[in-house]
Amino acid sequence: MNAVDLYRWMLTSRQLESALSSKNPRWFSTEGEEATIVGAFAGIREGDIAAPHYRGPFVTYLMRGADMKRLACQAFGKAGGYSKGRSVPFIGPAALGFVPWVAGDLGTSLGIATGAALALQRSGRGGVCICSFGDGTSNRGDFHESVNLAALWKLPIVYVCQNNSWAISQPARSYLPAPIVERAKGYGIPGIALDGNDAEAVHDAVTRAMARAAEGQGPTLIEARTWRKGGHWANDKTPYRTAADVPDHPCDPLELMRQRLLDRREASPVDLERMRATIAAQVDAAIEYAANQPDAGEPEFGLDEVLAQTSPA
Ligand SMILES: Cc1ncc(C[n+]2csc(CCOP(=O)(O)OP(=O)(O)O)c2C)c(N)n1
């Protein structure tokens, strides 16, 4: 994906997430983490499988062709959402190749994604799984079991840690004794730490890791260091964050990319303003559409997509 398109998706994410946060106080906003999320999933192709972290899946769904109106419905618990009112951000459109979360348990998606990579390997039809997760989630046992197995069996998977330095109100220094990237050595796989505010750097590293995985050389662990701009959810005013916790110059990944596009003359200020206005109109239309849709009702809370269907006796 070229730099202009990376920026377009980051801007789409920023505008959509900001609108959703203003309407849903429990929304887990991705603001500040767009470069890591967009960069990690920008290179997936037909036949690949995506298992995004719970903070940020909407833009990954959109990049795969999901409908923004249905996503807005999903965020507001409306019947028309892909999840039919269940598990607000987690359930992606399975038909577009997303690993579903069956509950809000952090870490379980790593095991499911690793299983999906095993299925890809066994099918022999190619394809790679991209699995992202938070720095807090990396301390779940699921992480170790998954990466260990993937390394041993050389599964076609790329693990991307979306390290935003926080797990709700806990700073990463209180639960990480060593950099996450260092763990790669213990599994004998490549580990790459990079600036998660630089979408091109993330996209390049993930694309190279995907090629390696597709050649049968196994997984890579990428630690993308970014920053959670706001609170854990929209109405979290972060009273626990002290001035010492905030970097001197928190980098806004959108500003970084915008300036790069202008410096390299890949876009003009007029182009970027036009892009902003187009996205704003799409977001407004999606929010308005969702606001007028019916809430999800009881019939939608079935388990039809969770349990396998059996044929009638
Ligand atoms: C197994 C499990 N433990 C605890 C929680 C509660 N919880 C929800 S979000 C969160 C923080 C996760 O931090 P991280 O993985 O770094 O993701 P971030 O929220 O920073 O994107 C926690 C502890 C959970 N959902 N599942």
The ligand as an SDF file (V2000), in Angstrom:
LIG
                    3D

 26 27  0  0  0  0  0  0  0  0999 V2000
   -8.0810  -12.3550   30.4960 C   0  0  0  0  0  0  0  0  0  0  0  0
   -8.4550  -10.9380   30.7440 C   0  0  0  0  0  0  0  0  0  0  0  0
   -7.9230  -10.2990   31.8240 N   0  0  0  0  0  0  0  0  0  0  0  0
   -8.2690   -9.0200   32.0790 C   0  0  0  0  0  0  0  0  0  0  0  0
   -9.1630   -8.3610   31.2700 C   0  0  0  0  0  0  0  0  0  0  0  0
   -9.5530   -6.9430   31.6010 C   0  0  0  0  0  0  0  0  0  0  0  0
   -8.9250   -6.0160   30.6500 N   0  0  0  0  0  0  0  0  0  0  0  0
   -9.5830   -5.5150   29.5970 C   0  0  0  0  0  0  0  0  0  0  0  0
   -8.6360   -4.5090   28.6620 S   0  0  0  0  0  0  0  0  0  0  0  0
   -7.3000   -4.7350   29.6580 C   0  0  0  0  0  0  0  0  0  0  0  0
   -5.9770   -4.0600   29.3500 C   0  0  0  0  0  0  0  0  0  0  0  0
   -5.2750   -4.7270   28.2580 C   0  0  0  0  0  0  0  0  0  0  0  0
   -4.0590   -4.0870   27.9930 O   0  0  0  0  0  0  0  0  0  0  0  0
   -3.3450   -4.2750   26.6170 P   0  0  0  0  0  0  0  0  0  0  0  0
   -3.3120   -5.7060   26.2280 O   0  0  0  0  0  0  0  0  0  0  0  0
   -2.0340   -3.5840   26.7120 O   0  0  0  0  0  0  0  0  0  0  0  0
   -4.3070   -3.5710   25.5870 O   0  0  0  0  0  0  0  0  0  0  0  0
   -4.7280   -2.0180   25.4890 P   0  0  0  0  0  0  0  0  0  0  0  0
   -6.0100   -1.8980   26.2610 O   0  0  0  0  0  0  0  0  0  0  0  0
   -3.6340   -1.2130   26.0530 O   0  0  0  0  0  0  0  0  0  0  0  0
   -4.9330   -1.7920   24.0420 O   0  0  0  0  0  0  0  0  0  0  0  0
   -7.6090   -5.5840   30.7190 C   0  0  0  0  0  0  0  0  0  0  0  0
   -6.6680   -5.9680   31.7930 C   0  0  0  0  0  0  0  0  0  0  0  0
   -9.7100   -9.0860   30.1540 C   0  0  0  0  0  0  0  0  0  0  0  0
  -10.5750   -8.5170   29.3160 N   0  0  0  0  0  0  0  0  0  0  0  0
   -9.3310  -10.3610   29.9140 N   0  0  0  0  0  0  0  0  0  0  0  0
  1  2  1  0
  2  3  1  0
  2 26  2  0
  3  4  2  0
  4  5  1  0
  5  6  1  0
  5 24  2  0
  6  7  1  0
  7  8  2  0
  7 22  1  0
  8  9  1  0
  9 10  1  0
 10 11  1  0
 10 22  2  0
 11 12  1  0
 12 13  1  0
 13 14  1  0
 14 15  2  0
 14 16  1  0
 14 17  1  0
 17 18  1  0
 18 19  2  0
 18 20  1  0
 18 21  1  0
 22 23  1  0
 24 25  1  0
 24 26  1  0
M  CHG  1   7   1
M  END
$$$$
